[in-house]
Amino acid sequence: MTIHIDTVSCGMIQENAYIVAREGRDDCAVIDPGDDYPKLKRALGGKKVGAILLTHGHFDHIQAVAPMADEFGAPVYVHAEDAEMLNDSRLNGYMGLMGGIATGPKIEAQDLGEALDACGLHFDVLHTPGHSKGSVCLYLKDEGALFSGDSIQALMASLKALLALPGETRVYPGHGPATTVARERARYRL
Ligand SMILES: [Zn+2]
């Protein structure tokens, strides 16, 4: 059975929200609802939201969570390490970027765990910290689809910044033997 994935670009930062539905079902999972609930609601095309999954807790991905969870009575899932960001404007970046404190209904979220079944979909939860402590990628293995949140861009950007240092720079890592930037560049083929 196939699945349908709709991409809805929302808001000022054009973050992607994803509507994922198994064919023949009238419910769907929404990944990272973004901050334009009316637009997202139109894109649902009458489908019921059965679960809301968050790849991480940054404000640009979560503004529509509370109204959507409220309207559909849908559970919200996030990695435990990002849970406190959801209701804290300082931690989720809203205050820094938008210059104020977001006041909205409180988001009640449950732990994503290591895997989650929702709306006839089986998501493996891959913990990929870096962009935030609780960043995850959501993997639909049977469908060959990965929802990576901001993880890939963020980890690649960090890696590229480090590997741009002079090649002879000696690197003393937190675990394992010392190395050099040149050796690591070769290892990561960057
Ligand atoms: Zn982010």
Backbone and ligand atoms as CSV (ligand in chain L), in Angstrom:
chain,resi,resn,atom,element,x,y,z
A,1,MET,N,N,0.844,-1.203,0.000
A,1,MET,CA,C,0.000,0.000,0.000
A,1,MET,C,C,0.872,1.243,0.000
A,2,THR,N,N,0.435,2.143,-0.731
A,2,THR,CA,C,1.267,3.347,-0.862
A,2,THR,C,C,0.886,4.420,0.159
A,3,ILE,N,N,1.769,5.341,0.288
A,3,ILE,CA,C,1.472,6.491,1.141
A,3,ILE,C,C,1.549,7.765,0.311
A,4,HIS,N,N,0.870,8.775,0.811
A,4,HIS,CA,C,0.940,10.092,0.175
A,4,HIS,C,C,1.629,11.056,1.120
A,5,ILE,N,N,2.555,11.820,0.577
A,5,ILE,CA,C,3.248,12.826,1.382
A,5,ILE,C,C,3.028,14.180,0.734
A,6,ASP,N,N,2.346,15.075,1.437
A,6,ASP,CA,C,2.157,16.440,0.946
A,6,ASP,C,C,3.102,17.368,1.683
A,7,THR,N,N,3.793,18.205,0.941
A,7,THR,CA,C,4.684,19.198,1.551
A,7,THR,C,C,3.979,20.540,1.561
A,8,VAL,N,N,3.905,21.162,2.722
A,8,VAL,CA,C,3.285,22.481,2.828
A,8,VAL,C,C,4.327,23.440,3.393
A,9,SER,N,N,4.761,24.398,2.576
A,9,SER,CA,C,5.741,25.376,3.055
A,9,SER,C,C,5.006,26.497,3.766
A,10,CYS,N,N,5.401,26.731,4.996
A,10,CYS,CA,C,4.647,27.671,5.836
A,10,CYS,C,C,5.510,28.817,6.314
A,11,GLY,N,N,4.861,29.960,6.491
A,11,GLY,CA,C,5.416,31.019,7.313
A,11,GLY,C,C,6.601,31.775,6.752
A,12,MET,N,N,7.086,32.657,7.617
A,12,MET,CA,C,8.146,33.592,7.277
A,12,MET,C,C,9.438,32.877,6.864
A,13,ILE,N,N,9.728,31.761,7.515
A,13,ILE,CA,C,11.001,31.076,7.260
A,13,ILE,C,C,10.802,29.945,6.253
A,14,GLN,N,N,9.568,29.820,5.744
A,14,GLN,CA,C,9.262,28.794,4.743
A,14,GLN,C,C,9.658,27.392,5.209
A,15,GLU,N,N,9.327,27.079,6.449
A,15,GLU,CA,C,9.602,25.738,6.940
A,15,GLU,C,C,8.605,24.768,6.327
A,16,ASN,N,N,9.052,23.534,6.144
A,16,ASN,CA,C,8.187,22.527,5.535
A,16,ASN,C,C,7.408,21.757,6.597
A,17,ALA,N,N,6.099,21.698,6.374
A,17,ALA,CA,C,5.271,20.789,7.161
A,17,ALA,C,C,4.924,19.628,6.232
A,18,TYR,N,N,4.798,18.442,6.792
A,18,TYR,CA,C,4.476,17.280,5.964
A,18,TYR,C,C,3.203,16.611,6.457
A,19,ILE,N,N,2.344,16.318,5.500
A,19,ILE,CA,C,1.128,15.567,5.796
A,19,ILE,C,C,1.333,14.175,5.209
A,20,VAL,N,N,1.315,13.166,6.065
A,20,VAL,CA,C,1.621,11.807,5.611
A,20,VAL,C,C,0.401,10.926,5.845
A,21,ALA,N,N,-0.081,10.305,4.788
A,21,ALA,CA,C,-1.287,9.485,4.915
A,21,ALA,C,C,-1.146,8.195,4.135
A,22,ARG,N,N,-1.623,7.136,4.719
A,22,ARG,CA,C,-1.656,5.862,4.001
A,22,ARG,C,C,-2.883,5.868,3.114
A,23,GLU,N,N,-2.721,5.354,1.916
A,23,GLU,CA,C,-3.820,5.352,0.959
A,23,GLU,C,C,-5.038,4.624,1.540
A,24,GLY,N,N,-6.182,5.195,1.320
A,24,GLY,CA,C,-7.411,4.547,1.755
A,24,GLY,C,C,-7.807,4.876,3.180
A,25,ARG,N,N,-6.988,5.639,3.893
A,25,ARG,CA,C,-7.353,6.003,5.263
A,25,ARG,C,C,-7.781,7.460,5.307
A,26,ASP,N,N,-8.640,7.783,6.283
A,26,ASP,CA,C,-9.117,9.168,6.350
A,26,ASP,C,C,-8.383,9.972,7.421
A,27,ASP,N,N,-7.322,9.338,7.989
A,27,ASP,CA,C,-6.520,10.096,8.949
A,27,ASP,C,C,-5.091,10.254,8.428
A,28,CYS,N,N,-4.347,11.117,9.067
A,28,CYS,CA,C,-2.976,11.374,8.616
A,28,CYS,C,C,-2.120,11.792,9.806
A,29,ALA,N,N,-0.814,11.638,9.617
A,29,ALA,CA,C,0.130,12.157,10.603
A,29,ALA,C,C,0.689,13.458,10.052
A,30,VAL,N,N,0.868,14.441,10.900
A,30,VAL,CA,C,1.469,15.705,10.473
A,30,VAL,C,C,2.829,15.841,11.154
A,31,ILE,N,N,3.852,16.075,10.334
A,31,ILE,CA,C,5.204,16.239,10.854
A,31,ILE,C,C,5.584,17.718,10.795
A,32,ASP,N,N,6.014,18.280,11.920
A,32,ASP,CA,C,6.450,19.682,12.010
A,32,ASP,C,C,5.422,20.646,11.419
A,33,PRO,N,N,4.320,20.909,12.147
A,33,PRO,CA,C,3.225,21.718,11.588
A,33,PRO,C,C,3.569,23.145,11.170
A,34,GLY,N,N,4.709,23.700,11.571
A,34,GLY,CA,C,5.038,25.045,11.097
A,34,GLY,C,C,4.178,26.110,11.754
A,35,ASP,N,N,4.047,27.264,11.080
A,35,ASP,CA,C,3.345,28.351,11.766
A,35,ASP,C,C,2.214,28.964,10.949
A,36,ASP,N,N,1.638,28.211,10.044
A,36,ASP,CA,C,0.501,28.743,9.286
A,36,ASP,C,C,-0.629,27.709,9.325
A,37,TYR,N,N,-1.354,27.733,10.427
A,37,TYR,CA,C,-2.378,26.704,10.609
A,37,TYR,C,C,-3.476,26.754,9.542
A,38,PRO,N,N,-3.991,27.954,9.178
A,38,PRO,CA,C,-5.028,27.979,8.139
A,38,PRO,C,C,-4.570,27.323,6.831
A,39,LYS,N,N,-3.336,27.592,6.417
A,39,LYS,CA,C,-2.826,26.997,5.165
A,39,LYS,C,C,-2.724,25.479,5.298
A,40,LEU,N,N,-2.223,25.042,6.436
A,40,LEU,CA,C,-2.065,23.614,6.664
A,40,LEU,C,C,-3.421,22.920,6.680
A,41,LYS,N,N,-4.374,23.596,7.287
A,41,LYS,CA,C,-5.713,23.004,7.389
A,41,LYS,C,C,-6.346,22.835,6.007
A,42,ARG,N,N,-6.123,23.823,5.156
A,42,ARG,CA,C,-6.645,23.687,3.782
A,42,ARG,C,C,-5.989,22.491,3.089
A,43,ALA,N,N,-4.702,22.310,3.332
A,43,ALA,CA,C,-3.972,21.221,2.677
A,43,ALA,C,C,-4.426,19.844,3.172
A,44,LEU,N,N,-5.011,19.788,4.352
A,44,LEU,CA,C,-5.474,18.496,4.877
A,44,LEU,C,C,-6.595,17.915,4.018
A,45,GLY,N,N,-7.309,18.795,3.347
A,45,GLY,CA,C,-8.376,18.348,2.460
A,45,GLY,C,C,-9.392,17.453,3.160
A,46,GLY,N,N,-9.723,17.782,4.384
A,46,GLY,CA,C,-10.765,17.031,5.093
A,46,GLY,C,C,-10.252,15.839,5.883
A,47,LYS,N,N,-8.968,15.539,5.768
A,47,LYS,CA,C,-8.431,14.417,6.552
A,47,LYS,C,C,-8.359,14.787,8.030
A,48,LYS,N,N,-8.476,13.754,8.867
A,48,LYS,CA,C,-8.356,13.941,10.311
A,48,LYS,C,C,-6.892,13.809,10.710
A,49,VAL,N,N,-6.441,14.660,11.605
A,49,VAL,CA,C,-5.065,14.531,12.092
A,49,VAL,C,C,-5.060,13.543,13.259
A,50,GLY,N,N,-4.342,12.431,13.077
A,50,GLY,CA,C,-4.322,11.396,14.109
A,50,GLY,C,C,-3.120,11.509,15.028
A,51,ALA,N,N,-2.059,12.181,14.567
A,51,ALA,CA,C,-0.859,12.341,15.390
A,51,ALA,C,C,-0.031,13.493,14.847
A,52,ILE,N,N,0.630,14.192,15.752
A,52,ILE,CA,C,1.523,15.291,15.379
A,52,ILE,C,C,2.916,14.921,15.863
A,53,LEU,N,N,3.865,14.847,14.919
A,53,LEU,CA,C,5.224,14.429,15.254
A,53,LEU,C,C,6.185,15.591,15.005
A,54,LEU,N,N,7.080,15.815,15.940
A,54,LEU,CA,C,8.018,16.921,15.803
A,54,LEU,C,C,9.443,16.390,15.694
A,55,THR,N,N,10.179,16.898,14.685
A,55,THR,CA,C,11.579,16.468,14.559
A,55,THR,C,C,12.457,17.183,15.580
A,56,HIS,N,N,12.010,18.347,16.071
A,56,HIS,CA,C,12.706,19.070,17.130
A,56,HIS,C,C,11.832,20.212,17.609
A,57,GLY,N,N,12.326,20.950,18.622
A,57,GLY,CA,C,11.453,21.902,19.303
A,57,GLY,C,C,11.569,23.357,18.913
A,58,HIS,N,N,12.195,23.679,17.775
A,58,HIS,CA,C,12.325,25.098,17.410
A,58,HIS,C,C,10.986,25.729,17.056
A,59,PHE,N,N,10.857,27.014,17.384
A,59,PHE,CA,C,9.558,27.694,17.307
A,59,PHE,C,C,8.954,27.699,15.910
A,60,ASP,N,N,9.821,27.745,14.868
A,60,ASP,CA,C,9.267,27.880,13.516
A,60,ASP,C,C,8.519,26.621,13.065
A,61,HIS,N,N,8.727,25.526,13.771
A,61,HIS,CA,C,8.054,24.284,13.386
A,61,HIS,C,C,6.830,23.953,14.247
A,62,ILE,N,N,6.591,24.770,15.275
A,62,ILE,CA,C,5.593,24.321,16.269
A,62,ILE,C,C,4.435,25.275,16.517
A,63,GLN,N,N,4.405,26.416,15.801
A,63,GLN,CA,C,3.354,27.394,16.110
A,63,GLN,C,C,1.940,26.842,15.899
A,64,ALA,N,N,1.775,25.968,14.942
A,64,ALA,CA,C,0.430,25.454,14.654
A,64,ALA,C,C,0.082,24.211,15.484
A,65,VAL,N,N,1.011,23.799,16.339
A,65,VAL,CA,C,0.782,22.551,17.077
A,65,VAL,C,C,-0.436,22.640,18.000
A,66,ALA,N,N,-0.463,23.694,18.832
A,66,ALA,CA,C,-1.522,23.771,19.843
A,66,ALA,C,C,-2.925,23.818,19.226
A,67,PRO,N,N,-3.180,24.714,18.245
A,67,PRO,CA,C,-4.535,24.734,17.674
A,67,PRO,C,C,-4.908,23.431,16.963
A,68,MET,N,N,-3.915,22.817,16.316
A,68,MET,CA,C,-4.203,21.566,15.601
A,68,MET,C,C,-4.482,20.422,16.577
A,69,ALA,N,N,-3.663,20.329,17.621
A,69,ALA,CA,C,-3.865,19.276,18.621
A,69,ALA,C,C,-5.218,19.457,19.287
A,70,ASP,N,N,-5.561,20.711,19.528
A,70,ASP,CA,C,-6.812,21.021,20.194
A,70,ASP,C,C,-8.008,20.656,19.310
A,71,GLU,N,N,-7.953,21.045,18.056
A,71,GLU,CA,C,-9.096,20.798,17.170
A,71,GLU,C,C,-9.329,19.307,16.926
A,72,PHE,N,N,-8.242,18.545,16.758
A,72,PHE,CA,C,-8.399,17.137,16.398
A,72,PHE,C,C,-8.237,16.192,17.584
A,73,GLY,N,N,-7.893,16.734,18.740
A,73,GLY,CA,C,-7.616,15.871,19.891
A,73,GLY,C,C,-6.452,14.934,19.599
A,74,ALA,N,N,-5.484,15.430,18.807
A,74,ALA,CA,C,-4.374,14.571,18.369
A,74,ALA,C,C,-3.223,14.630,19.376
A,75,PRO,N,N,-2.604,13.481,19.670
A,75,PRO,CA,C,-1.427,13.494,20.536
A,75,PRO,C,C,-0.234,14.126,19.830
A,76,VAL,N,N,0.628,14.758,20.612
A,76,VAL,CA,C,1.828,15.416,20.081
A,76,VAL,C,C,3.045,14.650,20.605
A,77,TYR,N,N,4.006,14.391,19.720
A,77,TYR,CA,C,5.195,13.634,20.114
A,77,TYR,C,C,6.458,14.419,19.787
A,78,VAL,N,N,7.393,14.385,20.727
A,78,VAL,CA,C,8.699,15.020,20.524
A,78,VAL,C,C,9.706,14.215,21.339
A,79,HIS,N,N,10.987,14.300,20.975
A,79,HIS,CA,C,12.014,13.630,21.776
A,79,HIS,C,C,12.069,14.280,23.164
A,80,ALA,N,N,12.253,13.462,24.188
A,80,ALA,CA,C,12.224,13.956,25.568
A,80,ALA,C,C,13.192,15.123,25.782
A,81,GLU,N,N,14.329,15.110,25.086
A,81,GLU,CA,C,15.335,16.160,25.307
A,81,GLU,C,C,14.924,17.507,24.726
A,82,ASP,N,N,13.928,17.551,23.870
A,82,ASP,CA,C,13.445,18.832,23.337
A,82,ASP,C,C,12.101,19.242,23.945
A,83,ALA,N,N,11.560,18.427,24.836
A,83,ALA,CA,C,10.209,18.678,25.357
A,83,ALA,C,C,10.095,20.049,26.014
A,84,GLU,N,N,11.106,20.440,26.783
A,84,GLU,CA,C,10.978,21.708,27.504
A,84,GLU,C,C,11.047,22.919,26.573
A,85,MET,N,N,11.558,22.738,25.352
A,85,MET,CA,C,11.617,23.864,24.414
A,85,MET,C,C,10.223,24.319,23.979
A,86,LEU,N,N,9.292,23.386,23.942
A,86,LEU,CA,C,8.001,23.667,23.326
A,86,LEU,C,C,7.276,24.838,23.977
A,87,ASN,N,N,7.425,24.952,25.284
A,87,ASN,CA,C,6.701,26.011,25.991
A,87,ASN,C,C,7.635,27.055,26.593
A,88,ASP,N,N,8.810,27.188,26.000
A,88,ASP,CA,C,9.769,28.163,26.516
A,88,ASP,C,C,10.358,28.974,25.356
A,89,SER,N,N,9.923,30.237,25.232
A,89,SER,CA,C,10.315,31.093,24.096
A,89,SER,C,C,11.815,31.326,24.019
A,90,ARG,N,N,12.477,31.231,25.184
A,90,ARG,CA,C,13.925,31.443,25.182
A,90,ARG,C,C,14.609,30.219,24.570
A,91,LEU,N,N,14.155,29.043,24.973
A,91,LEU,CA,C,14.786,27.805,24.521
A,91,LEU,C,C,14.453,27.477,23.066
A,92,ASN,N,N,13.251,27.823,22.629
A,92,ASN,CA,C,12.886,27.405,21.265
A,92,ASN,C,C,13.250,28.434,20.201
A,93,GLY,N,N,13.918,29.527,20.637
A,93,GLY,CA,C,14.448,30.479,19.674
A,93,GLY,C,C,13.501,31.602,19.301
A,94,TYR,N,N,12.277,31.555,19.759
A,94,TYR,CA,C,11.304,32.583,19.377
A,94,TYR,C,C,11.758,33.955,19.846
A,95,MET,N,N,12.192,34.020,21.103
A,95,MET,CA,C,12.570,35.289,21.691
A,95,MET,C,C,13.748,35.920,20.945
A,96,GLY,N,N,14.742,35.101,20.621
A,96,GLY,CA,C,15.919,35.606,19.942
A,96,GLY,C,C,15.606,36.158,18.568
A,97,LEU,N,N,14.790,35.463,17.814
A,97,LEU,CA,C,14.539,35.851,16.430
A,97,LEU,C,C,13.372,36.824,16.296
A,98,MET,N,N,12.346,36.637,17.074
A,98,MET,CA,C,11.142,37.441,16.925
A,98,MET,C,C,11.093,38.586,17.936
A,99,GLY,N,N,12.035,38.585,18.876
A,99,GLY,CA,C,12.136,39.681,19.822
A,99,GLY,C,C,10.967,39.795,20.774
A,100,GLY,N,N,10.483,38.716,21.267
A,100,GLY,CA,C,9.391,38.789,22.233
A,100,GLY,C,C,9.112,37.435,22.813
A,101,ILE,N,N,8.113,37.398,23.636
A,101,ILE,CA,C,7.748,36.117,24.236
A,101,ILE,C,C,6.454,35.637,23.591
A,102,ALA,N,N,6.504,34.452,23.022
A,102,ALA,CA,C,5.292,33.906,22.410
A,102,ALA,C,C,4.365,33.454,23.511
A,103,THR,N,N,3.160,33.946,23.466
A,103,THR,CA,C,2.205,33.447,24.445
A,103,THR,C,C,1.134,32.700,23.689
A,104,GLY,N,N,0.977,31.478,24.018
A,104,GLY,CA,C,-0.032,30.677,23.337
A,104,GLY,C,C,-0.437,29.572,24.265
A,105,PRO,N,N,-1.385,28.787,23.832
A,105,PRO,CA,C,-1.781,27.664,24.674
A,105,PRO,C,C,-0.609,26.706,24.873
A,106,LYS,N,N,-0.564,26.105,26.033
A,106,LYS,CA,C,0.536,25.203,26.360
A,106,LYS,C,C,0.469,23.955,25.467
A,107,ILE,N,N,1.631,23.497,25.019
A,107,ILE,CA,C,1.686,22.273,24.221
A,107,ILE,C,C,1.996,21.104,25.147
A,108,GLU,N,N,1.126,20.130,25.155
A,108,GLU,CA,C,1.350,18.917,25.946
A,108,GLU,C,C,1.910,17.870,25.000
A,109,ALA,N,N,3.145,17.408,25.258
A,109,ALA,CA,C,3.741,16.442,24.332
A,109,ALA,C,C,4.177,15.175,25.052
A,110,GLN,N,N,4.173,14.103,24.299
A,110,GLN,CA,C,4.637,12.817,24.809
A,110,GLN,C,C,5.974,12.472,24.169
A,111,ASP,N,N,6.680,11.556,24.822
A,111,ASP,CA,C,7.990,11.146,24.329
A,111,ASP,C,C,7.842,10.303,23.059
A,112,LEU,N,N,8.631,10.624,22.047
A,112,LEU,CA,C,8.589,9.867,20.792
A,112,LEU,C,C,9.041,8.425,20.970
A,113,GLY,N,N,9.948,8.204,21.895
A,113,GLY,CA,C,10.487,6.858,22.064
A,113,GLY,C,C,11.378,6.476,20.902
A,114,GLU,N,N,11.543,5.179,20.678
A,114,GLU,CA,C,12.445,4.721,19.608
A,114,GLU,C,C,11.695,4.375,18.333
A,115,ALA,N,N,10.405,4.214,18.456
A,115,ALA,CA,C,9.568,3.939,17.288
A,115,ALA,C,C,8.145,4.337,17.643
A,116,LEU,N,N,7.379,4.655,16.612
A,116,LEU,CA,C,6.017,5.103,16.870
A,116,LEU,C,C,5.094,4.606,15.754
A,117,ASP,N,N,3.985,4.024,16.170
A,117,ASP,CA,C,2.968,3.628,15.199
A,117,ASP,C,C,1.811,4.603,15.289
A,118,ALA,N,N,1.440,5.175,14.150
A,118,ALA,CA,C,0.331,6.131,14.128
A,118,ALA,C,C,-0.265,6.150,12.729
A,119,CYS,N,N,-1.585,6.174,12.656
A,119,CYS,CA,C,-2.295,6.321,11.386
A,119,CYS,C,C,-1.870,5.261,10.362
A,120,GLY,N,N,-1.578,4.066,10.825
A,120,GLY,CA,C,-1.175,2.998,9.912
A,120,GLY,C,C,0.239,3.140,9.398
A,121,LEU,N,N,1.035,3.983,10.048
A,121,LEU,CA,C,2.418,4.223,9.632
A,121,LEU,C,C,3.347,3.798,10.760
A,122,HIS,N,N,4.491,3.209,10.388
A,122,HIS,CA,C,5.469,2.839,11.408
A,122,HIS,C,C,6.717,3.703,11.237
A,123,PHE,N,N,6.928,4.583,12.193
A,123,PHE,CA,C,8.095,5.471,12.160
A,123,PHE,C,C,9.183,4.942,13.074
A,124,ASP,N,N,10.390,4.771,12.549
A,124,ASP,CA,C,11.537,4.562,13.418
A,124,ASP,C,C,12.071,5.948,13.771
A,125,VAL,N,N,12.408,6.113,15.035
A,125,VAL,CA,C,12.890,7.411,15.498
A,125,VAL,C,C,14.408,7.344,15.639
A,126,LEU,N,N,15.124,8.097,14.811
A,126,LEU,CA,C,16.584,8.102,14.862
A,126,LEU,C,C,17.031,9.368,15.586
A,127,HIS,N,N,17.649,9.212,16.730
A,127,HIS,CA,C,18.099,10.382,17.492
A,127,HIS,C,C,19.350,10.945,16.834
A,128,THR,N,N,19.275,12.195,16.344
A,128,THR,CA,C,20.398,12.823,15.639
A,128,THR,C,C,20.690,14.185,16.266
A,129,PRO,N,N,21.196,14.207,17.515
A,129,PRO,CA,C,21.424,15.479,18.198
A,129,PRO,C,C,22.469,16.323,17.483
A,130,GLY,N,N,22.413,17.615,17.694
A,130,GLY,CA,C,23.372,18.530,17.067
A,130,GLY,C,C,22.686,19.864,16.872
A,131,HIS,N,N,21.676,19.894,16.021
A,131,HIS,CA,C,20.899,21.111,15.801
A,131,HIS,C,C,20.169,21.485,17.089
A,132,SER,N,N,19.671,20.481,17.791
A,132,SER,CA,C,19.171,20.632,19.161
A,132,SER,C,C,19.437,19.294,19.840
A,133,LYS,N,N,19.363,19.304,21.171
A,133,LYS,CA,C,19.693,18.070,21.903
A,133,LYS,C,C,18.777,16.918,21.533
A,134,GLY,N,N,17.519,17.258,21.288
A,134,GLY,CA,C,16.543,16.202,21.028
A,134,GLY,C,C,16.144,16.117,19.562
A,135,SER,N,N,17.000,16.564,18.645
A,135,SER,CA,C,16.667,16.451,17.217
A,135,SER,C,C,16.566,14.977,16.823
A,136,VAL,N,N,15.579,14.680,16.015
A,136,VAL,CA,C,15.446,13.312,15.495
A,136,VAL,C,C,15.163,13.355,14.004
A,137,CYS,N,N,15.410,12.212,13.347
A,137,CYS,CA,C,14.919,11.986,12.005
A,137,CYS,C,C,13.856,10.906,12.121
A,138,LEU,N,N,12.787,11.072,11.369
A,138,LEU,CA,C,11.684,10.101,11.409
A,138,LEU,C,C,11.758,9.277,10.130
A,139,TYR,N,N,11.892,7.977,10.300
A,139,TYR,CA,C,12.215,7.088,9.173
A,139,TYR,C,C,11.062,6.127,8.909
A,140,LEU,N,N,10.505,6.203,7.716
A,140,LEU,CA,C,9.514,5.220,7.273
A,140,LEU,C,C,10.275,4.215,6.427
A,141,LYS,N,N,10.773,3.187,7.087
A,141,LYS,CA,C,11.690,2.256,6.435
A,141,LYS,C,C,11.042,1.560,5.235
A,142,ASP,N,N,9.831,1.075,5.438
A,142,ASP,CA,C,9.171,0.324,4.364
A,142,ASP,C,C,8.906,1.186,3.139
A,143,GLU,N,N,8.800,2.489,3.345
A,143,GLU,CA,C,8.511,3.390,2.226
A,143,GLU,C,C,9.786,4.033,1.688
A,144,GLY,N,N,10.896,3.824,2.362
A,144,GLY,CA,C,12.138,4.455,1.934
A,144,GLY,C,C,12.095,5.964,2.034
A,145,ALA,N,N,11.488,6.475,3.125
A,145,ALA,CA,C,11.367,7.934,3.285
A,145,ALA,C,C,11.886,8.375,4.646
A,146,LEU,N,N,12.628,9.471,4.652
A,146,LEU,CA,C,13.205,10.009,5.883
A,146,LEU,C,C,12.817,11.485,6.034
A,147,PHE,N,N,12.243,11.826,7.185
A,147,PHE,CA,C,11.946,13.225,7.499
A,147,PHE,C,C,13.059,13.705,8.426
A,148,SER,N,N,13.938,14.555,7.892
A,148,SER,CA,C,15.191,14.814,8.595
A,148,SER,C,C,15.169,16.079,9.440
A,149,GLY,N,N,14.047,16.811,9.454
A,149,GLY,CA,C,14.028,18.056,10.220
A,149,GLY,C,C,15.163,18.948,9.768
A,150,ASP,N,N,15.864,19.569,10.718
A,150,ASP,CA,C,16.995,20.424,10.354
A,150,ASP,C,C,18.322,19.706,10.568
A,151,SER,N,N,18.281,18.384,10.782
A,151,SER,CA,C,19.493,17.678,11.194
A,151,SER,C,C,20.584,17.647,10.132
A,152,ILE,N,N,20.235,17.256,8.907
A,152,ILE,CA,C,21.295,17.073,7.916
A,152,ILE,C,C,22.012,18.391,7.628
A,153,GLN,N,N,21.228,19.467,7.367
A,153,GLN,CA,C,21.862,20.760,7.082
A,153,GLN,C,C,22.741,21.197,8.246
A,154,ALA,N,N,22.191,21.042,9.488
A,154,ALA,CA,C,22.909,21.548,10.662
A,154,ALA,C,C,24.194,20.770,10.894
A,155,LEU,N,N,24.138,19.451,10.784
A,155,LEU,CA,C,25.328,18.643,11.051
A,155,LEU,C,C,26.373,18.859,9.962
A,156,MET,N,N,25.914,18.978,8.705
A,156,MET,CA,C,26.854,19.216,7.609
A,156,MET,C,C,27.521,20.573,7.763
A,157,ALA,N,N,26.743,21.583,8.172
A,157,ALA,CA,C,27.308,22.926,8.335
A,157,ALA,C,C,28.382,22.916,9.424
A,158,SER,N,N,28.112,22.207,10.527
A,158,SER,CA,C,29.088,22.149,11.624
A,158,SER,C,C,30.356,21.437,11.168
A,159,LEU,N,N,30.151,20.330,10.489
A,159,LEU,CA,C,31.278,19.529,10.031
A,159,LEU,C,C,32.138,20.325,9.032
A,160,LYS,N,N,31.463,21.004,8.106
A,160,LYS,CA,C,32.203,21.777,7.100
A,160,LYS,C,C,33.000,22.902,7.752
A,161,ALA,N,N,32.415,23.555,8.776
A,161,ALA,CA,C,33.111,24.649,9.455
A,161,ALA,C,C,34.384,24.115,10.119
A,162,LEU,N,N,34.307,22.948,10.737
A,162,LEU,CA,C,35.478,22.383,11.412
A,162,LEU,C,C,36.524,21.927,10.407
A,163,LEU,N,N,36.063,21.315,9.327
A,163,LEU,CA,C,37.008,20.758,8.360
A,163,LEU,C,C,37.595,21.821,7.437
A,164,ALA,N,N,37.119,23.075,7.584
A,164,ALA,CA,C,37.694,24.177,6.808
A,164,ALA,C,C,38.949,24.730,7.485
A,165,LEU,N,N,39.229,24.276,8.699
A,165,LEU,CA,C,40.453,24.720,9.387
A,165,LEU,C,C,41.666,24.164,8.637
A,166,PRO,N,N,42.846,24.753,8.861
A,166,PRO,CA,C,44.041,24.245,8.152
A,166,PRO,C,C,44.217,22.741,8.373
A,167,GLY,N,N,44.590,22.047,7.297
A,167,GLY,CA,C,44.681,20.592,7.327
A,167,GLY,C,C,45.617,20.051,8.393
A,168,GLU,N,N,46.681,20.823,8.711
A,168,GLU,CA,C,47.654,20.309,9.682
A,168,GLU,C,C,47.194,20.510,11.134
A,169,THR,N,N,46.028,21.148,11.313
A,169,THR,CA,C,45.540,21.365,12.684
A,169,THR,C,C,45.371,20.031,13.400
A,170,ARG,N,N,45.962,19.941,14.600
A,170,ARG,CA,C,45.803,18.708,15.382
A,170,ARG,C,C,44.456,18.757,16.103
A,171,VAL,N,N,43.733,17.660,16.063
A,171,VAL,CA,C,42.385,17.588,16.639
A,171,VAL,C,C,42.415,16.631,17.815
A,172,TYR,N,N,42.011,17.142,18.984
A,172,TYR,CA,C,41.973,16.306,20.189
A,172,TYR,C,C,40.508,16.087,20.567
A,173,PRO,N,N,39.948,14.956,20.207
A,173,PRO,CA,C,38.514,14.735,20.425
A,173,PRO,C,C,38.187,14.321,21.864
A,174,GLY,N,N,36.922,14.342,22.170
A,174,GLY,CA,C,36.460,13.957,23.510
A,174,GLY,C,C,36.615,12.471,23.766
A,175,HIS,N,N,36.641,11.704,22.715
A,175,HIS,CA,C,36.848,10.259,22.846
A,175,HIS,C,C,37.813,9.801,21.766
A,176,GLY,N,N,38.659,8.853,22.064
A,176,GLY,CA,C,39.540,8.266,21.056
A,176,GLY,C,C,40.790,9.085,20.831
A,177,PRO,N,N,41.682,8.582,19.922
A,177,PRO,CA,C,42.986,9.192,19.718
A,177,PRO,C,C,42.924,10.519,18.957
A,178,ALA,N,N,43.997,11.308,19.096
A,178,ALA,CA,C,44.098,12.584,18.378
A,178,ALA,C,C,44.216,12.317,16.878
A,179,THR,N,N,43.826,13.318,16.085
A,179,THR,CA,C,43.844,13.161,14.629
A,179,THR,C,C,44.209,14.526,14.037
A,180,THR,N,N,44.051,14.703,12.746
A,180,THR,CA,C,44.270,16.029,12.135
A,180,THR,C,C,43.083,16.357,11.249
A,181,VAL,N,N,42.931,17.632,10.948
A,181,VAL,CA,C,41.823,18.060,10.087
A,181,VAL,C,C,41.943,17.387,8.717
A,182,ALA,N,N,43.184,17.305,8.182
A,182,ALA,CA,C,43.371,16.702,6.854
A,182,ALA,C,C,42.905,15.237,6.856
A,183,ARG,N,N,43.257,14.516,7.920
A,183,ARG,CA,C,42.868,13.106,7.979
A,183,ARG,C,C,41.328,12.979,8.048
A,184,GLU,N,N,40.699,13.853,8.823
A,184,GLU,CA,C,39.249,13.783,8.939
A,184,GLU,C,C,38.563,14.189,7.635
A,185,ARG,N,N,39.152,15.172,6.940
A,185,ARG,CA,C,38.617,15.602,5.635
A,185,ARG,C,C,38.585,14.410,4.677
A,186,ALA,N,N,39.695,13.648,4.666
A,186,ALA,CA,C,39.783,12.501,3.774
A,186,ALA,C,C,38.740,11.451,4.162
A,187,ARG,N,N,38.588,11.270,5.483
A,187,ARG,CA,C,37.659,10.268,5.979
A,187,ARG,C,C,36.217,10.603,5.588
A,188,TYR,N,N,35.863,11.890,5.664
A,188,TYR,CA,C,34.483,12.285,5.341
A,188,TYR,C,C,34.337,12.700,3.879
A,189,ARG,N,N,35.420,12.641,3.131
A,189,ARG,CA,C,35.416,13.026,1.711
A,189,ARG,C,C,34.825,14.402,1.499
A,190,LEU,N,N,35.253,15.372,2.339
A,190,LEU,CA,C,34.751,16.751,2.200
A,190,LEU,C,C,35.888,17.676,1.787
L,1,ZN,ZN,ZN,15.439,24.177,13.826
